[in-house]
Amino acid sequence: MNEIKLTINGKLLTASKGDTVLDVAKKNGIEIPTLCHHESVKVYGACSLCLIEAEGTPKLLRACSTKVSDGMVINTESERVVKARKVALELLMSDHVGDCVAPCALNCPAGTDCQGYIKAIANGDDREAVKIIKEKLPLPASIGRVCPHPCESNCRRALVEEPMSIAFMKYFAADNDLNSSTPFMPEKAAATGKSVAVLGGGPAGLTAAYFLASMGHKVTVFDKMPKMGGMLRYGIPEYRLPKTVLDKEIALIESLGVEMKNNVKIGSDITFAEIRESHDATLVAIGAWSSMSTRTKGEELEGVVGGIDFLQKVALGEETGMGKNVAVVGGGNTAMDACRTAVRLGAENVYVIYRRTRAEMPAEDIEIKEAMEEGVEFKFLTNPDEYLGENGKVTQVKLQVMELGEPDASGRRAPVPVEGKFEILDIDTVIAAIGQKVNPTGFEEIELNSRGIIAADEFTFRTNLADVFAVGDATNRGASIAIAAIGEAEKASKVIDSFLKGDVVPYIKPFVSEKTVTAEDLAHKEKIARAKMPHRSPEERKNDFKEVNLGFSEEGARNEAKRCLECGCHDYKDCSLIRHANRYEIHPERFEGVPHRGFMETRLLSIERNQNKCILCNLCVRTCEEVAKKGILGLVGRGFDTVIKPEFNSPDVIADCKNCKKCFEICPTGALKLL
């Protein structure tokens, strides 16, 4: 009788005599990780990942070579097994030198596959580029215009000459797709019958709505403002982000079946409790809409306003009453938006008051430069000491002159008052743009942290209420850039989906391999100047709110995309090594030492072989020998210095190798790449 009964992970199974544990597990949907095994070649058993524990057997066994026997009781995920697999993976990854993901993508708070969409743009496929982008964010045309692009600060092209123009390429491709007859739309899963309320229609709320609706959930977005968009609409001026672009992207989200309800204020139009009662889950993404105080004497005077309040009034078309002389306090992008908006509204004298120097300003350099071109006067190393006024209206600001002292906690040199030294500015309006804070009115049931901000778990985004999640500027660290809120919302949507399915699965940051690259490593690369974004002249643009940037030309965008060094691994999405490494929490740094000195093997003609990524699983060697019947590849050396190399001893062998590619097809890592 060939039928055998055995138990794997508590499940009684039937197998045939001669089957291996790995065979039986695979047939029954139980994954046992392995890197060196493939059904097309003989069992090798080198990677030690397929170890299992069999009841009554003291040693761990290899599932790939262990034949089943009647009555066997096997555990594929016991404590001993997991510990052994972790060690095996840590040893492999400690000597695995390569970039799983490009450094630009690693520095993007949303984890956007910059390398992937840039390659698509280089190939002229903007729809594919947008498809890749929308795996992480649904507003590429809008975000591409306003993002301070932390991705670019990590771009290795800067080691050659200048970083890639990543953000602008994003909006180039997104505009082309958005203006096409059939803009990209994601596949929508079947309806789940579950409902989610998203409170806040800004970048975080819209992102969560997009992904949750794609997952098949019924999503309703509630927002207090007349239109959706949040700070993208009411905090960023038209000249940076035309609202027609934002409207088109929001319309695509709405077309997924997302219901959008505007002019709804939680606590007055509807209570938070009522929202929760009528939905299976609630996501709070209300942002930070209150301007922070400068704590300056006289700030209660009429004419002293917050940066967000000022920009919101302009966006709503309301009268600002700002007068001819305007002072903006702050050095961030909101301050730049405020001062440049004041210029466009007709102010004759616009000042930016900043207590440090230009070198320390957090605003983007291009925003500072363009503000200066438009006539804004920067009062560096000054800080408001007092706002002076007459009849309750601000008329002057008394500035304390500052100097830079020792570095503070942020690493920047701290501004120190110069005793007795002041300046006086005549002004009609002061716009304080030094930060934003959350207004939790209407959400009293949600627990706040010591800073008065919604407290949400770092990995589940869950609040103190089991069915309520929170993301974005209203949570934990407070106001940040839009792409950070978007990144949180995308992750939270997956957690909420798991909650609706009955089990909260927290977000865990994926493990990736990274390598250090120097300018010397890239010295052989041709220097190609970064594409410059064409824009309107200062004389023309400062008189209206039309978009400043004119957009890349077709040729400019494609050529810029071709500058990409393609740092990330070509095989990342299909790499078995990294998939298994993320199955367990590993710490390869425990075994950190002197890595192999790797090399690039190009003698395979149609395949590039990266020894730095090779894990010596020997699959390529065995495939060449057993499947291709060529025996061209072999192990060379002994011990730690063992490598795999080809042996070409005739033109026929070289030709066979060029056309075969079977080794590439079977490699479990990104060590082999088609040329």
SVG drawing of the C-alpha trace seen along z (x, -y; Angstrom):
<svg xmlns="http://www.w3.org/2000/svg" viewBox="-26 -104 66 106">
<polyline fill="none" stroke="black" stroke-width="0.4" points="0.0,0.0 1.5,-3.3 -0.8,-5.7 0.7,-7.3 -0.9,-9.4 1.0,-12.2 0.4,-15.4 1.9,-18.7 1.2,-21.7 -1.7,-19.9 -3.3,-19.1 -3.8,-15.3 -2.7,-14.7 -2.4,-11.9 0.8,-11.3 2.4,-8.7 5.3,-6.6 8.5,-8.2 7.2,-11.8 9.3,-14.3 8.0,-16.5 8.5,-19.5 6.4,-17.8 3.5,-17.0 3.5,-20.5 3.5,-22.2 0.6,-20.0 -1.4,-21.1 -0.7,-24.8 1.8,-24.8 4.9,-26.9 8.3,-25.7 10.9,-28.3 13.8,-27.2 16.3,-28.8 18.4,-26.0 15.5,-23.6 13.8,-23.2 11.9,-20.3 13.9,-20.3 17.2,-19.5 18.4,-17.0 18.0,-17.7 21.0,-19.7 20.0,-20.8 22.5,-23.7 20.5,-26.7 19.2,-25.3 15.9,-27.2 13.6,-24.1 14.5,-22.8 11.5,-21.2 11.0,-19.5 9.7,-15.9 8.3,-14.6 10.6,-12.1 13.6,-13.2 16.3,-15.2 17.7,-16.9 16.0,-19.3 15.5,-17.7 15.7,-19.1 12.2,-19.0 13.6,-18.8 15.3,-15.4 13.3,-13.9 10.9,-11.2 7.6,-10.9 6.7,-7.9 3.4,-6.8 2.4,-8.5 4.9,-11.3 4.1,-14.5 5.8,-17.6 6.0,-21.2 7.3,-23.6 7.2,-26.7 8.4,-25.6 10.5,-27.8 13.7,-25.8 12.9,-25.9 12.3,-29.6 15.4,-30.3 17.5,-28.2 15.9,-29.8 16.6,-33.3 20.3,-32.4 20.5,-31.0 18.9,-34.1 21.0,-36.5 24.2,-34.8 23.1,-35.0 22.0,-38.7 25.2,-39.7 27.2,-39.0 24.6,-40.0 25.8,-43.3 23.3,-45.1 20.3,-47.5 17.0,-45.7 15.3,-49.1 16.7,-52.3 17.8,-54.8 15.3,-57.4 12.4,-55.1 13.7,-54.3 13.7,-58.0 10.1,-58.5 7.7,-58.5 5.2,-56.8 7.7,-54.2 6.9,-55.1 8.9,-53.0 10.7,-55.9 13.0,-53.8 10.2,-51.8 8.1,-54.7 11.2,-56.6 12.1,-53.6 8.6,-53.5 8.9,-57.2 12.2,-56.6 10.5,-53.9 7.7,-56.4 5.1,-54.5 3.4,-57.1 0.4,-54.9 2.6,-52.2 4.5,-54.9 1.2,-56.1 0.1,-52.6 3.4,-52.1 3.0,-55.4 -0.7,-54.7 0.4,-51.5 1.3,-54.0 -0.4,-57.3 -3.5,-58.3 -2.6,-62.0 0.6,-62.0 -0.2,-65.1 -0.8,-67.2 1.9,-65.8 4.4,-65.9 3.9,-69.7 4.2,-70.4 6.2,-67.6 9.6,-68.8 10.9,-65.5 13.0,-63.9 13.6,-61.2 15.9,-63.5 18.1,-64.2 18.9,-60.4 19.4,-60.2 22.9,-58.7 23.0,-60.7 24.1,-63.5 27.4,-61.7 27.9,-62.1 26.6,-65.7 23.0,-66.4 20.0,-64.4 17.2,-63.3 14.2,-65.5 12.0,-62.8 9.0,-64.9 8.6,-66.8 8.8,-63.6 6.0,-62.2 3.7,-65.1 4.8,-65.0 3.6,-61.4 0.5,-62.0 -0.6,-65.0 -0.2,-62.9 -2.3,-60.1 -4.9,-62.5 -5.4,-64.3 -5.8,-61.1 -9.2,-59.7 -8.9,-56.8 -6.9,-57.7 -5.5,-54.8 -7.9,-53.3 -7.1,-50.4 -8.9,-47.1 -11.7,-47.1 -12.3,-44.1 -15.7,-42.6 -17.9,-44.4 -17.2,-43.3 -20.3,-44.7 -18.2,-46.6 -18.3,-50.4 -15.6,-52.9 -16.0,-56.6 -13.0,-58.7 -13.0,-62.0 -11.0,-64.6 -10.8,-65.0 -7.1,-66.0 -4.2,-64.0 -4.4,-61.4 -8.1,-61.0 -8.3,-60.8 -5.5,-58.3 -7.2,-56.0 -10.5,-56.3 -8.8,-55.3 -7.2,-52.2 -10.1,-51.1 -12.6,-51.5 -10.2,-49.5 -10.4,-46.8 -14.2,-46.6 -15.2,-48.5 -18.0,-51.2 -16.2,-54.5 -17.7,-57.8 -15.4,-60.9 -16.7,-63.7 -15.0,-67.1 -15.8,-70.4 -14.7,-72.5 -16.8,-73.3 -14.6,-71.1 -12.3,-68.1 -8.5,-68.4 -7.7,-69.7 -4.4,-71.5 -3.7,-70.7 -6.7,-73.0 -6.7,-75.5 -3.1,-75.6 -1.2,-75.6 -1.6,-78.5 -3.0,-78.1 0.3,-79.2 1.9,-76.0 -1.0,-73.6 -3.8,-74.5 -7.1,-73.3 -8.3,-72.0 -5.6,-69.4 -6.6,-68.5 -10.2,-68.3 -9.5,-65.8 -7.6,-63.5 -10.3,-63.7 -12.9,-62.9 -11.1,-59.7 -11.1,-58.7 -14.8,-59.5 -15.5,-57.3 -14.3,-54.3 -17.6,-54.6 -16.3,-56.8 -19.1,-59.0 -17.9,-62.5 -19.8,-64.8 -18.6,-68.4 -19.6,-71.1 -19.9,-68.6 -18.5,-69.6 -18.0,-66.8 -19.6,-67.8 -22.2,-70.1 -23.6,-68.8 -23.1,-65.2 -21.5,-63.7 -18.5,-61.4 -20.6,-58.8 -23.1,-58.8 -20.4,-58.3 -19.0,-55.3 -22.4,-53.8 -23.2,-53.8 -19.8,-52.5 -17.7,-49.4 -14.5,-51.4 -13.5,-55.0 -10.3,-56.7 -9.6,-60.2 -7.5,-62.3 -8.5,-65.8 -5.1,-67.4 -3.7,-70.4 -5.7,-73.5 -4.8,-75.8 -1.9,-78.2 0.6,-78.1 1.2,-81.1 4.5,-83.1 4.1,-83.9 4.8,-87.5 3.5,-90.5 0.7,-92.1 -0.3,-89.1 -3.9,-89.7 -3.9,-92.9 -6.1,-93.0 -3.9,-92.3 -1.9,-89.5 -3.0,-86.3 -1.8,-82.7 -0.2,-81.5 -2.8,-78.8 -5.7,-81.2 -4.4,-83.7 -3.9,-81.1 -7.3,-79.6 -9.0,-83.0 -7.3,-83.5 -8.3,-80.0 -12.0,-80.7 -11.9,-84.1 -12.4,-86.1 -11.1,-89.6 -7.9,-89.6 -7.6,-93.3 -3.8,-92.9 -2.8,-96.4 0.3,-97.3 3.0,-96.3 3.1,-92.7 5.5,-90.8 5.6,-87.0 7.2,-85.3 8.8,-81.9 11.2,-80.0 9.2,-77.0 7.3,-76.4 4.1,-77.8 5.9,-81.1 7.1,-81.1 3.5,-80.4 2.2,-83.3 4.8,-85.9 4.4,-85.0 0.7,-85.1 0.8,-88.6 2.9,-89.8 0.3,-88.5 -2.5,-90.2 -0.8,-93.6 1.3,-94.2 4.0,-96.8 6.4,-95.7 6.6,-92.1 9.1,-91.0 10.1,-87.5 11.3,-87.6 13.5,-84.6 15.6,-84.2 18.4,-82.2 20.2,-82.7 19.2,-81.4 21.4,-78.4 19.2,-77.2 15.8,-77.8 13.7,-74.7 11.9,-75.9 12.9,-74.6 15.7,-76.6 13.7,-77.1 10.8,-78.7 13.2,-81.1 14.9,-82.0 11.6,-82.6 10.3,-84.7 13.4,-86.9 13.0,-87.2 9.4,-88.4 10.6,-91.2 10.2,-89.7 12.7,-91.2 14.2,-88.7 15.1,-89.9 17.5,-87.2 18.7,-87.0 15.7,-88.8 12.8,-87.7 9.6,-89.5 10.0,-91.0 6.7,-92.8 3.8,-93.8 2.9,-97.4 -0.4,-99.0 -2.9,-101.8 -6.6,-101.5 -6.3,-97.8 -4.7,-97.4 -1.1,-96.3 1.1,-99.0 4.6,-98.0 6.7,-95.0 9.7,-95.4 12.4,-93.0 15.1,-91.6 18.4,-91.3 19.8,-87.8 23.2,-86.0 23.9,-82.3 25.3,-80.5 26.0,-76.8 24.1,-74.1 20.8,-73.1 19.0,-69.7 18.1,-70.0 21.8,-70.3 21.3,-73.9 23.1,-76.8 20.7,-78.3 19.7,-81.9 20.7,-84.1 19.5,-87.7 22.0,-90.5 21.4,-92.4 19.9,-95.9 19.8,-95.7 16.4,-96.1 14.8,-97.2 11.3,-98.6 9.2,-97.7 6.1,-99.6 3.5,-97.0 -0.2,-96.6 -0.4,-92.8 1.7,-90.1 1.3,-86.6 2.7,-84.1 3.7,-80.9 5.7,-79.0 3.7,-75.8 0.3,-74.2 -1.6,-72.2 -4.6,-70.0 -8.0,-71.2 -9.6,-68.1 -13.0,-69.7 -15.7,-67.1 -13.3,-64.2 -13.2,-64.2 -13.5,-60.4 -10.1,-60.0 -7.1,-60.0 -4.5,-62.7 -0.8,-62.7 1.1,-65.2 1.3,-67.6 -2.5,-67.7 -2.3,-65.5 -4.2,-62.3 -2.3,-59.3 -2.3,-56.5 -0.3,-53.2 2.8,-53.4 2.2,-50.0 -1.6,-49.7 -2.6,-53.4 -5.3,-52.5 -6.5,-55.0 -7.7,-54.1 -11.0,-53.2 -10.9,-49.7 -12.7,-50.7 -11.1,-54.1 -7.8,-54.7 -5.9,-57.9 -3.2,-59.2 -1.5,-62.3 -0.9,-65.7 -3.4,-65.2 -1.4,-62.3 1.7,-61.6 4.4,-63.8 2.1,-66.5 2.1,-68.5 4.5,-67.3 4.7,-67.1 1.7,-65.8 3.7,-62.7 4.2,-61.6 0.5,-61.7 -0.2,-59.8 2.3,-57.2 0.7,-56.6 -2.8,-56.5 -1.8,-53.8 -0.3,-51.7 -3.3,-52.3 -5.7,-51.2 -4.2,-47.8 -4.5,-47.6 -8.1,-48.7 -8.8,-46.1 -7.4,-43.4 -9.5,-44.7 -12.6,-44.5 -11.7,-40.9 -11.4,-40.1 -7.8,-40.3 -5.7,-43.4 -2.4,-42.9 0.1,-45.7 2.4,-47.4 5.9,-46.2 8.7,-48.0 10.1,-45.6 13.7,-44.5 15.9,-45.4 19.5,-45.1 21.4,-48.4 24.9,-49.1 27.2,-52.1 28.2,-53.9 30.7,-56.6 31.4,-59.2 34.5,-57.2 32.4,-54.1 30.4,-56.2 33.4,-58.1 33.0,-56.3 29.5,-57.5 29.0,-60.2 28.1,-63.6 24.7,-64.7 23.1,-67.9 19.7,-67.7 16.8,-68.9 15.7,-72.4 12.0,-73.0 10.9,-75.9 9.0,-78.6 7.4,-81.9 9.5,-85.1 9.2,-86.9 7.9,-90.0 5.0,-88.1 4.2,-85.5 4.1,-87.8 1.0,-89.6 -1.3,-86.6 -2.0,-83.1 -1.4,-81.1 1.0,-78.2 4.6,-79.2 6.1,-76.0 5.5,-75.3 6.2,-71.5 8.7,-69.3 8.7,-68.8 8.4,-65.3 12.0,-65.2 13.1,-66.8 11.3,-64.3 12.4,-61.2 16.0,-62.4 15.9,-63.2 14.4,-59.8 17.3,-58.1 19.8,-59.7 18.6,-57.2 21.3,-54.8 18.8,-52.1 20.2,-51.5 17.6,-49.1 17.6,-45.4 15.8,-44.4 14.5,-41.2 13.3,-42.7 9.6,-41.9 10.3,-38.2 13.4,-37.7 12.9,-34.6 15.7,-35.6 14.1,-39.0 10.7,-37.4 11.9,-34.9 13.9,-37.5 10.7,-39.4 8.9,-36.4 10.9,-36.6 12.4,-39.4 16.1,-39.1 19.1,-41.1 22.0,-40.4 24.2,-43.0 24.8,-40.3 27.1,-38.6 28.6,-41.7 32.1,-41.3 34.3,-41.8 32.1,-40.9 33.2,-39.0 34.9,-41.2 32.3,-40.8 32.6,-41.3 30.4,-41.6 30.7,-38.7 29.8,-39.6 31.3,-36.6 27.9,-34.9 27.2,-37.3 23.4,-37.6 23.5,-37.6 25.2,-39.8 26.2,-38.0 26.6,-39.9 28.7,-37.9 27.8,-40.3 24.2,-39.0 25.1,-35.4 24.2,-33.1 26.0,-30.0 22.7,-28.0 24.3,-26.3 21.0,-26.3 22.6,-27.8 25.4,-25.3 23.1,-22.4 20.7,-23.7 23.5,-24.1 24.7,-20.6 21.4,-18.7 18.9,-20.6 20.9,-22.4 23.4,-19.5 26.2,-21.9 28.2,-22.1 29.6,-25.5 29.2,-26.9 31.2,-25.6 32.3,-26.4 35.8,-27.8 37.8,-28.1 37.2,-26.7 35.4,-27.8 34.5,-31.5 36.2,-32.4 34.2,-30.1 32.7,-31.7 30.8,-30.6 32.5,-31.1 31.9,-30.0 34.4,-28.0 34.3,-28.9 36.6,-26.6 35.0,-26.8 32.9,-29.1 30.1,-26.5 29.9,-26.6 29.8,-30.4 26.9,-30.3 25.0,-27.7 25.3,-29.8 24.2,-33.0 20.9,-31.5 20.1,-29.3 19.2,-31.6 18.0,-28.7 20.2,-29.7 18.6,-33.2 15.2,-31.7 16.0,-29.6 18.1,-32.1 16.3,-32.8 18.0,-36.3 18.9,-39.1 22.4,-37.8 21.6,-37.2 20.3,-39.9 19.4,-39.7 21.4,-42.1"/>
</svg>
